[in-house]
Amino acid sequence: MKKIIIIFVSLFLAFACSPKIMMNSIKGTYNIHQVDSICNVERLPDDLTEWHGTTLYDYETNERINQYVLIKEYNRKSEVIYTITVDDSTYYFTKRVVEKIQK
């Protein structure tokens, strides 16, 4: 019985997980004007109230840090996810692209 469960779990993991590759095509620290330009080029809303936002707290200083996420594309073949983390007047911008590897 134990061998059957191990074989079943192995087959499930082999066929359920498709290989994907993740890359950060844009990643850096910018000011508000640069973030606005990136949003215009990427055709994203530059108003952060249209993004999904959350508040994080710095563990050491207990200061608020706002983070915003926008999912532009999410399907079986690829994902494009943008993240902006605001710390005072510094904006950490990341564009994450995940694509399925073709066999």
N, C-alpha and C positions, 0 to 999 in steps of 0.2 A: 504494500500500500504506500509506503514511504517513497519508493522509487517512482510510482505513478504520479504522485504529487510533485516530485522534483522535475520529472519530465514535463508535466503539464505547465508548471510555472516557467520552466526554461523556454518552452515553445511560445507561451504567452508573451514573455518579454522579448523574444526574438522577432515576433510579428507585430506586436503592439507598438513598439518604439521605432519610429522612423528616424534615420540619421539626419540631423540638421546642423547647419553651420551658423554661428552668430558672430556678427561683427559690428563694431561701433564706427559708423561712417563719419559722424561728427561728434567730437568730444572736446570740451574745453571750457575755459573761464572767460566770460564776456561781460560787457556792460549792457545797459538797457538798449542802447542804439544798435549795437551789434546783434543782439537777440531779435530786435525788430526787423533788421535786414535779413537775418536767417529765416525768420517766419515768412517774410514776403517771398523769398526765393523758393522755399519749400511749400508755399501756398497753405500756410497754417494761420489760424486766427491769432492775431497779436494781442488780443484782449485775454488776459489770463483767467478771467471769470468764465470763459467758455471751455477751459480745460478742467480736468478733474483734479481738485486740489486737496491737500491734507497738510496738517501741521505736525512737525516733528520737534522734539526738544533735545537740545544739546545736553549730553549726560553730565559734563563737567560744569558748565556755566548755567544750565537750565534756561537758556535763551531759546526763543521760538525760531524755527526754520520752516519756511513754507516750501512745499514741493508740489509741482504740477505735472500731470501725465496726460498725454494725448495719444490715442491709438488711431493711427491713420489707416492702417490696413491689417486685417487679421483674418486669415483663411488657412486652408490646409497646406498651401504651398509656401506662403511667406507671411511675415509679420513686420510691421514698421511701427515702432513705439518711440515717442519723443518724451524726454523728461527734462524739466527745468527745476533746479533747486535754487531758491533765493536766500542769500545770506547777506544782510545789509544791502549794499548796492552792487554786490557781486552775484552774477548769474552763472550757474554751472549747467551747461546745455549738453544733452546727449541724444543722439539719434541711434537707436539700436535696430539693426536689420537681421532677421532670422529667416534663412531660406532652407528649404528641404533639399537635400542632396539627391540628385537624380542617379538612379542605378543603371 
